Amino acid sequence: MILEDNRIFESMFPSDVLPKVYPKEPTPEEKSEIDDVLSSNIFNVMLNRRSQRKFEEKEIEGWKIDIIFAAADTAPTAGGFQGFEIYHLKNTQLKQSLIKAANSQPYVNAPLVLIFCSNSSRIKLNFDAEVLHKFSIQDATLAAGYAQLAAHALGLSSIWIGMFNEQNVKEVISTDLEPSSILCIGYPKKMLVPKPKRNLTDLIHTV
């Protein structure tokens, strides 16, 4: 699509979004790569994403991490209140403790480790605590999913960790918030081919 009208461009990229994607002034080379990522075909990203457990020992560029955070920030949430928090685990010793908390899964020690936690106190809606808790779990899960897709669009791979001891994870990151998932991201040692999925006729149930 050719954007001939600046008003169209502004409607697609509101002024409050760009600073989140570009929190620091990118170099011309980074700017070119960022533009390519932002114009990625979302269907291509979704169809080719595959969980990865083997990562290169390579640092992830800061601007790529910024875009992953910005993607999580755009996820839909209950009432728009964003009932979740993201913990970016960088400490090497804490990563080792997180491995133990996550059923000794070694790939938890990835170059980029994000822990998504629910925070129902942020959701200012008139529902009982149980409903708000459900909303916050959904908020955190959607944010992690958006971050995972963004990582793939950036040429990275990831693995979603759902098996862990919640209390131990809380102790590792020093919080009382409930962790919903751990997202481990890095450059893959080998790009994997997506596995075949269920036929849509088996997946979809019309009632």
Sequence and secondary structure as in RCSB ss.txt:
>XXXX:A:sequence
MILEDNRIFESMFPSDVLPKVYPKEPTPEEKSEIDDVLSSNIFNVMLNRRSQRKFEEKEIEGWKIDIIFAAADTA
PTAGGFQGFEIYHLKNTQLKQSLIKAANSQPYVNAPLVLIFCSNSSRIKLNFDAEVLHKFSIQDATLAAGYAQLA
AHALGLSSIWIGMFNEQNVKEVISTDLEPSSILCIGYPKKMLVPKPKRNLTDLIHTV
>XXXX:A:secstr
     HHHHHHHS TTTHHHH SS   HHHHHHHHHHHT  HHHHHHH  B   B S    HHHHHHHHHHHHTS
  GGG   EEEEEE  HHHHHHHHHHTTT GGGS SEEEEEEE GGG   SS HHHHHHHHHHHHHHHHHHHHHH
HHHTT EEEEE  S HHHHHHHHT  SEEEEEEEEE BSS         HHHH    
